[in-house]
């Protein structure tokens, strides 16, 4: 990808306390220590009735949903809405297929629909009855406008739009289309090396009961199991709200062993979209980098780096020993790098948003 994402420094001289950024309580303390002033400024901005629109653009599995979730943890859902276009389309599809909700949903979408094809043909495309596999952009806009109408005057993170190159032009005038005429809007562009995406997919595991996701090598659970017949380690669900807590074996999704190869074309399309958005004038950009070169390790604290877990079974007592080490990967340019935890990436996002909003 021919876009240069700067390395953002999150290490603060004199701040020696170490935080467990996976723990929600410690993560709150971490954000106050690293970006407390910025958080206060954004809170005051939102509390004053102001809003903004942010378009999240990144490769698949780049962390868009994770960053949005952390943002909502900090500021609360009463001031903020995260709209995932994929989830929104699936939700609308279900409501259109359900005879109990179908008529109300059609009436709702028709209210906001404007397009070059008939509304009926657009609905057929959603339901898979159309000969075209493409979902009309105009119908996606109607879905977004309908969703926003249910959550008036909230800051908006839109994940998955624009999704194609020909939708870029819509994003340039999107705030006008949804009547947020005075709201500042900006792109949040996310850079993530393909090696990280590959590892995230190959190591991904989910609980078959509660569907909580984890990663065998990068985001483990408290308890680890060992399958003698397959000579493989596995994770055991640690979601306290799950009926399988402490006992259910987490499983890999079929096809995940292929890693990034299964979505190579999608990744190439995402990269092209990011490059196009980067060249647009008149729309500010937040640039998030999910890795830091090894030779710039002093820009971050060690606990902000993604660890890699290595397992070894004690041949005497059968216990599984877990060791943790820094995970080094080549970025897309071949530069030896460390992967960042989500928290420091969000710190850089908060500081850049404050600059864009001129707070």
N, C-alpha and C positions, 0 to 999 in steps of 0.2 A: 504494500500500500504506500503510495507516494505522498504521505502526509507526515509531517514531523510533529510529534507530541512531546512537549517539554517535560522534563523530570521535575516534579513538584517536591519541595522540601517540607517535610512535616516534623522533622526533629527540632525540638526547642532546647536551646542551650540552657542548662540549669534545671531542666525538668528531668529528674532522675527516677521518678516513680515508674514502675512497670505496671501495665494494665493488661488484663486478660480481655482482649477485644471481642472474644466470642461470648463472654458472660454479659448479659444485658445490663446488670447493675454497674459493672466496671466499665462497660462501654459508654454509659452515660457520663461517668466521671471522666473518662478519656476525652470525650467530645467537649466537655466543659474546660478541660485543661488545654486542649489543642485549638479549639475554635469557639470558646465561650463568647467572645465579643461579637463574632459573626452571627452566632445563633441568636443572640439578643437582638441584633439589628434586623434579622429576617423576621423574628417573632413580632417585633414592633411594627414592621412593614405589613405583615399579614393581619395583625390585630387592628390595624387602622383601616381595614377594609380593602386593602390593595391585594392584587393577585398578579400572577404571571402565567405564561404558557411555556413549557419546556418540551422540546421534541427529543426523545432519547433515541440515538442512533448508535448501534454497535453490532458487531458480529453475533451470531447465535451463541448463547451461553457466555456472553460477555459480562453479565451481572446487572443488567438493566433493572430487573425485578428486585434484586437484592438491594441495590442503591435506593430504589424508591421506597422499599419497606423500611430501611433505616431512616430515611428522611421523614417518613410518617411517624416513626418512633420518637423522633426529636420534636416535631412540631404538632403532631396530632392530626387525626383524620377529619376534624371539624374545620380545618383550614386548608385542606389539601386532598386532592383526588388523583389516584394513579389509574390511568385507563390503558389496559393492555388490549390492543386491537384484536389479537388472536382470541383472547378470552371473551371479548365483547361479541365477536362474530359467532363464536360457539354458543354463547348464551342466547343471542337472538335467534339462532338456528333452532335451538331447543324450544323456545317459546313459539316459534312459527310452526313447529311440528306438533305441538300440543294443542289439541282441539279446544281446550279450556282457555288458553291464552292467545290463540292464533289471531282472532279478530281484533282484539285490543292492540296487539303488537303491530299488525298491519296498519291500523288506523294511526298509531303513534308514529311509525316510520314515514307514512305517506305525508304527514303534516310537515316533515322536514325535508322531504325528497325533492331534488331538482336535478334533472339529468337529460342526456341525449337519447337514452333508451327508455321505453315505457317502464313505469313502476312495476307492473306485473312481470315483465321480463327480468327486471333486477331481482325481484323476490325469487323467481325461478332459479336464478344463478346461485342464490344462497342455499336453496333447498336441493341443489344438484340436479334440477330438472332441465337446466339449460345445456345446450350443446357446447357452450363456451365454459372453460374452466376458470375464467377470470371473474372475480367479484368486482362489480362496477365501483369505481372510486366514489362516485356520487352517492351510492348506497352506504358505503362506509362512513362518509361524511354525515349522512342522515343519522346513522347509529351513534356517532360521536356526539352530534348536536343534541340528540335525544337524551343521552347519558348525562351530558353537562347540564341540561335543563333540570335534571333531578337533583343536581348538586350546584346550585347557583353561587356564583362569586367565590369560588375556591381556586387556589393555585392548582395548576394542572400539569401533570407529567403524562405525556402521551408516548406510549411504548409500542412501536410497530407501525407508525405513520410519520413520514412517508415510508412506504415499504418498497416501492419501485421508483425508477428514475423519473417516470412521467408523473409521479405524484409530488415531486419536489416543488413544482410551481404552485400546487395547492397549499403547501405549508407556508409559502411566502405571504399568502393572503388569508391564512386560516383564521387568525384572530378576528378579521373583519367578517368572515363567514359565520362565526359563532357569536357575533356582537360583543366581543371583548375588545372594542376598538382602541381603547387607551392603554390596554395592558401591555407591558413589555413582553417580548417573546424571544426565545433563543434556542439554539441547538445545544444538546449535550452529546458530544461525540466521544466514543469510548474506544480506546486502543487496547487490544488484548492479543498477545502472541498466539499463533495457531498451535504451538506446542502445549500451551496451557489448556486450550479448548480440547485438544486431543486427550490430554490426561484427565480432564474433568469428565469426559464422556466415558472413557475406558474404565475409570475407577468408580463410576457412579453406582450407587446402590439405593434401593428404596424399601421401606417396610411394606409388605403386601397387605397389611391391615390399614394403617393410617397414612401410607404413602409419603411419610417423612423422608426427604432425600439426604444422603450423606455420601462421602467418598472414601473408599478404602484406604487410599494413600494420602489424602489431603484434608479430609474432614471426618475423622473417625468418631465412633461412639465410645461410651465408657467401657463397655464389655466387648471383647473380641472372641470369636469362636474359631475352631479349626476342624476342617473336614478331612479325616484321615484317608477316606476312599479317593478323594480328588486331590489331596495334598494342597488344599487351598485354605486361606484365612477368610473369614467373613465377619461382618458386623452384626451386632444384636441391637434391636431397637431400644433406644433410651428415651423415647417420648413418654413422659409420665401420664399423659392423657390417653395413651394407647392401651388396648387390652393385651397387646403383646409385649408390653414393657418388660425389659429384662430377660425375655425368652424368645421373642420372634426373630428368626433369621432373616436378615435383609437380603434382597436379591438384586441381581443385575437385570437391566432391561434388555430384551432380545435385540440384538443388533449393535449394542453398545461396544462390543468387542472390536468392531470396525473403526471405532474412534471417529476422527474428523473426515475420513474418506467417504463416509456415508452422506455427508452434507457439504462436500467440497464445492459443488456448484453454488449452493446457497451462500457459503462463505465468500466466494468470489463476487457474488451480487451485492452482498452487504458491504464489502470493501469499496466497490464502485460507487455505491450510494454515499458512503462517508466522504470519499474523495470529492464527489460532486457538491455535497453540502458545504464542504470546506472552502470551496471557491466562490460561494454566494456572498455578494456584498449586501450590506444593510441589515443583516441579521447577526447578532452577536453569537459567539460560540464559547461554550465551556469545554475544555479539552481534558479528558480524563485518561491517565496512563495507568494501566494495571500492572506494570512491571517497572523495575528500576535496575539499571546496569550495575553489575558487580562493582565496577570502579567508582560508583556513586553511592555506595552503601551508607556513607556517612550522612546522606540526606534523610535517612529514616532511622527509627529505633528498631532493634532486632525483633521485638515482639510484633512489629507491624508487617513482618515478612511471613509468607505462607510456609509453614513447616511441612516436611515430608515424613511420614511415619513408616518405619521399617519393623517388621515382625520376625520374631525368632522363637521357636518352641523349645523349651527346656526339655532335653531328652530324659532327664532324671525324674522330675516331678510332673511333666506335661504342661506346666504353666506357660502362658504366652508372654514373652517379654517384648515390650514396645520401646523403641528408641526413636528420638526425634532429631532431625537434622535440617539444616537450611536446604531448601529445594532450589537447585540451580537449573535454568533452562536457557536455550538460545532463543532470542526474540526473532521476529520475522526478518531481521537483517543479519542474523547470526551472532549478535552480540550476547555474550554470557550475561544472564540477568536473573534477578530474583522476582518471584511473583509476590504481589502485595495482597494483604488481607483487605476486605472491603472497607474497613473503618478509615484507613488513611486516604483511600480514594475519595470517600465522602468528605473528608476534611478539605481536600483540594477543591471539591465541588462547591462546598459552602463558601469558601473564600472567593472563588471566582464569581459565584452568583451575587455576592455582596458588591463586588466591583462592577458587574454588569448593571445592577439595580442602582448603582451610585449611592449606596447607603453609608 
